Amino acid sequence: MSHPIPARQSCAGASCNRIDLVPSVTAASAWLAWLALDCVVVGFVALPWVVRLAMGATIAAAGFYALRTFVLLEGPRAIRAIAWSETEEWSVCLGATAAPCPATLANGSFRLGLRFWVLRFATPRGVRSVLVEEGAQAPYAFRRLSRRLNRQLRRASGLSRRPTDTIRPKV
């Protein structure tokens, strides 16, 4: 009998349709750099210093709040886990609670390159968004989630399968 591999994360098997989200350090670093750049740009605008200070504080406060819930997955509005079924039913775990909350995939969800998904879920508590990074998650769970999202988003857009190449005579 072989011994289990200690570095491998445990899962219920290939039918495990759940991903426990891990905060993205890469996205958080980029987000903070963008906020710093915004505040520097506002500092050089030709306005009175009080207005520049108020604008910079507003941008920083909104940016830090969004960073906390959307990327770092902290607070009561943050999505901590996503579960799905084959019948297009979604559930999310919000905040520190482990209880699943029913959700539907809302408009505005998209893939950002090959490494990120920006997901919006409509829950009874309102619309919640989350950034899912490939490198931070378990690879098998991220691939299963990506396959599920690709199928559902393709079906929602009206494309049931990949477009075929047809050869037509030139007119």
HUFEN-V107367 format. One record per helix or strand of 2 or more residues. SS is the DSSP state (H for helix, E for strand). FROM is the first residue (numbers start at 1). LEN is the number of residues. If there is no record, write none. Layout:
# HUFEN-V107367
ss: [SS/SS]
from: [FROM/FROM]
len: [LEN/LEN]
This chain:
# HUFEN-V107367
ss: [E/H/H/E/E/E/E/E/E/H]
from: [18/25/49/79/90/100/110/116/126/139]
len: [3/19/23/6/5/6/3/8/8/18]
